[in-house]
């Protein structure tokens, strides 16, 4: 089912449509072949944080995770956009102690925790955020850990020419079937390179997690990462987060990960399908609702599960007094 039109998300205030978001979607099978699409599956975009599970592959495949005895919470954090809650920072500190990493080695930069309560607590204590508070801290810890395991100086690991980034480009090239040495690249929010590729390629990359025909070492690594994420969904994001809620509610039948500028990617292990979603205007609210719709259509989430996640799947717009004044919905002709 390939639709020429994008998935349309409408924003209503009262009875009137106030805004419209166009969302593109690519759905692939376990071999990365296109099954379904809305809009333009070939649209070039940066996957941003939606492919962090792919970025964690070198940590596991190299043997670094085993050498340093990383547990599943740490592997989940390597795939995470964590919300800076106490438990996230505690596990990051334990990980750093195991490996001998100092927080100052992380080149992701500090920002206030995404979790509002955690941010308020930091401010109340008159403390400044540290690199561990950065939502990408686990990914960066994974890159440094892999460098140390391979006997490689981690200094400059965030730069395009460093071995850590070359390993990631190799992973992306192999899984997305697009030569990442030849595609446009920019700098992600956390400071490492990010690459603009077709939306279908992002979905194809995620299909490696359901591809039983991949090389044996990759299948094992994908299985370990998937197990870590399904068993520890809090550590892939945190409290009050769509990705964590979906993984928890579906018991891992749907695994999703969001990224900046309206991107989501994920896979359905039982269905042997993977997908990528991109809001044309970068609106995260539209990408989230579109992802929920795709999960429903593909059978990754039941109607009952969607209703139990109504905060995310049937979002309401409130005014500053907390009164509902509007809502988001998928356009009726979709």
C-alpha positions, 0 to 999 in steps of 0.5 A: 500500500503506497499512498502518494499523499502524506499522512495528515495530522490536523490541529483543532481549536474548538471545532475549527482546524487551526494547523495541518502537519504533513507526515511521511512514512516508510514501512519495510519488511525484514529485508528492508524492502518497502511495504507501505508508504505515505507521502514520499518514502525517498524524502531525504532527512536526518534520523537524529536520535531515532537510530540510537539502537543502531549506534549502540551496535559497535558497543555490543559487537566489539565485545566492549559491553562484555569486557566491562560487564555492562548490564541491560540498563546500561545497554538501554541507556546507550540507545536512549534519549534519557530524561535526566531522572535520578535513576538515569544519572545513577546508572550512568555514574555506575557505568563510568566507574566500571569503565574508568570514564570521567564525565568531562570526557563526554562531548555531548554538552550539558542541558537541563533534564527533559523531565520537568521534576528533575529539572526543577530539583536541579534548580532548587539545589542551585546546581548546574546540569552536567554532561550526564544530564544530556539526553545523549549521554548514554550514546556518548558513554557507549562510544567512549567505552568501545574506543577504550576496549579497542585500545583507541584514544577516545579523544576527539571521538565526536569528530567525523574522521575519528574511528568511532564515527567511521565505525558508525558510518560502516554500521549505517552503510551496511544496515541502511544500504546507503554509502554514508561516506557519500551522503550529506552530513551535519552535526547533531545536537549532541555534537557527533555527525548525523547523515541525511538519507532517504526515509526508507533507508532509515526504516531499512536500517531498523529492519536489521533488528527483525532480520534473522538472515543478517550475519550471526554476530549482528543477529546476536547483537540485535537480540541483546540490544532488543532484550535490554530495551524491552526489559528496561523501557524506562531507560530508553527515555523515562517517565511521561515519554511516548517511547517508554510508554509504548514499549511498556504497554505493548510488552515489546511488541512495538519498539519505537524511538523518537528523534528531533525535528519530527522523526520516529523509527522503530520495529515490530518484532512479531510482524517482522516489519520496521518503519520510519516517520518524518513530519515535513515541518519537523513537528514532534507532536505530529510525528508522535500521533502519526506513529501511534496511527501506524502502530495501530494500522500495522497491528503493533498496538491494539485499540485498547492499548492505544486508549490506555495511552490516550495522553499520547494517542489522542492528545488534547490541547489545554489552555494555561488554566488546564482546560481542554480547548482543542485536540490533534487528530488524523485527518478523516479521509486518512 
